[in-house]
Amino acid sequence: MRLTNLKIKNLPIGKRVHDGRGLYLTLSSPGRGKWTFRYMLNKKAKEMGLGKYPEVSLAETRKRHFASLLKVADGIDPFEMEKKAPIVSGEEIDRGVESTEC
């Protein structure tokens, strides 16, 4: 089932709902939930979080999902890439500074 903002508002609590191609939304309470991407890589099932709902919109989640799909198609694990990326705080982003600390 392809999700829309109206469908999301009417979803049952606790049920994982499929948007397509491995993208899921699970509501934990009315108006709150999490986006996940489930995929197979090297014959192993994996799951990756894409953000909290509603902080991350449906449109933004689909962009993140598509970028992750491209990585999986190239044989790259998007979850492992995300773990290896340097952690940058919001304040550092505002100042244009990247953190090299791990």
Rosetta blueprint (number, residue, H / E / L):
1 M L
2 R L
3 L L
4 T L
5 N H
6 L H
7 K H
8 I H
9 K H
10 N L
11 L L
12 P L
13 I L
14 G L
15 K L
16 R E
17 V E
18 H E
19 D E
20 G E
21 R L
22 G L
23 L E
24 Y E
25 L E
26 T E
27 L E
28 S E
29 S E
30 P L
31 G L
32 R E
33 G E
34 K E
35 W E
36 T E
37 F E
38 R E
39 Y E
40 M E
41 L E
42 N L
43 K L
44 K E
45 A E
46 K E
47 E E
48 M E
49 G E
50 L E
51 G E
52 K E
53 Y E
54 P L
55 E L
56 V L
57 S L
58 L H
59 A H
60 E H
61 T H
62 R H
63 K H
64 R H
65 H H
66 F H
67 A H
68 S H
69 L H
70 L H
71 K H
72 V H
73 A H
74 D L
75 G L
76 I L
77 D L
78 P H
79 F H
80 E H
81 M H
82 E H
83 K H
84 K H
85 A L
86 P L
87 I L
88 V L
89 S L
90 G H
91 E H
92 E H
93 I H
94 D H
95 R H
96 G L
97 V L
98 E L
99 S L
100 T L
101 E L
102 C L
